[in-house]
């Protein structure tokens, strides 16, 4: 899912991608996480940047809404 936003007067596209949890027991919740990346030009022609955690790895979220909300708030402070 990709959503177009206007953040601080700039066009930004935020993409939320499903990430399987990879648990040994498939009945353990959550079975999937979500991660987000953003584009400063219309995809797919632009390079994407991941929303990373403090270790430099893509941040994992428990829902697409949480990923999108966190990404847009973080981008409001960085672009």
Backbone torsions as a table, in degrees:
resi	resn	phi	psi	omega
1	UNK	NA	129.5	176.9
2	UNK	-122.6	130.8	177.6
3	UNK	-121.0	138.7	177.1
4	UNK	-92.2	132.6	179.3
5	UNK	-132.6	156.6	171.5
6	UNK	-110.3	109.3	-177.0
7	UNK	-120.4	122.0	-178.1
8	UNK	51.6	38.2	178.2
9	UNK	80.2	2.6	-179.0
10	UNK	-110.6	146.4	173.4
11	UNK	-77.5	128.8	179.9
12	UNK	-137.3	136.9	175.0
13	UNK	-112.6	126.9	-179.6
14	UNK	-111.8	126.6	179.9
15	UNK	-111.6	131.6	176.5
16	UNK	-109.8	129.4	-174.7
17	UNK	-124.6	136.6	177.8
18	UNK	-72.8	138.5	177.5
19	UNK	-128.0	109.6	178.4
20	UNK	-57.7	142.1	-177.7
21	UNK	-72.3	-27.6	177.2
22	UNK	67.7	39.1	-179.4
23	UNK	-82.5	150.3	176.8
24	UNK	-62.3	-41.2	178.0
25	UNK	-100.4	112.6	-177.3
26	UNK	-66.9	-9.0	178.7
27	UNK	-89.5	-3.0	178.3
28	UNK	-78.6	130.5	-178.3
29	UNK	-96.7	140.9	-2.4
30	UNK	-79.7	151.4	177.9
31	UNK	-90.8	-12.2	178.5
32	UNK	-149.2	155.3	172.8
33	UNK	-122.1	178.1	177.9
34	UNK	-134.5	145.7	175.4
35	UNK	-129.7	161.9	-174.6
36	UNK	-131.0	147.4	171.8
37	UNK	-139.4	161.8	-176.5
38	UNK	-132.7	155.2	178.4
39	UNK	-123.1	141.5	175.8
40	UNK	-99.2	0.1	172.2
41	UNK	-138.3	160.4	-174.2
42	UNK	-60.2	125.6	177.8
43	UNK	-71.2	156.6	5.2
44	UNK	-91.8	8.5	-175.0
45	UNK	-73.4	-11.8	-176.2
46	UNK	-108.9	160.6	173.8
47	UNK	-81.6	143.2	179.9
48	UNK	-100.8	151.0	174.8
49	UNK	-118.0	132.0	178.5
50	UNK	-76.0	149.5	167.4
51	UNK	-84.7	108.8	-172.7
52	UNK	-102.2	158.0	173.7
53	UNK	-85.8	-174.8	-177.2
54	UNK	-66.8	-16.9	177.5
55	UNK	-90.8	0.3	179.7
56	UNK	85.6	5.2	177.7
57	UNK	-95.8	154.5	177.1
58	UNK	-56.4	129.3	178.8
59	UNK	-65.7	134.9	177.6
60	UNK	-102.1	138.9	-178.9
61	UNK	-125.4	154.7	-178.0
62	UNK	-85.5	-9.8	177.7
63	UNK	-149.8	157.6	175.7
64	UNK	-63.5	-33.9	179.0
65	UNK	-65.0	-42.9	178.5
66	UNK	-62.8	-40.6	179.3
67	UNK	-64.5	-46.6	-178.9
68	UNK	-65.7	-42.8	179.9
69	UNK	-63.5	-47.6	179.9
70	UNK	-61.8	-44.6	-177.8
71	UNK	-62.1	-46.1	-178.2
72	UNK	-67.1	-38.5	177.2
73	UNK	-64.6	-42.4	179.9
74	UNK	-65.1	-40.7	-179.5
75	UNK	-67.4	-30.3	176.9
76	UNK	-60.9	-28.4	-178.8
77	UNK	-95.1	-9.0	-173.8
78	UNK	-117.7	-18.8	-179.9
79	UNK	-116.9	NA	NA
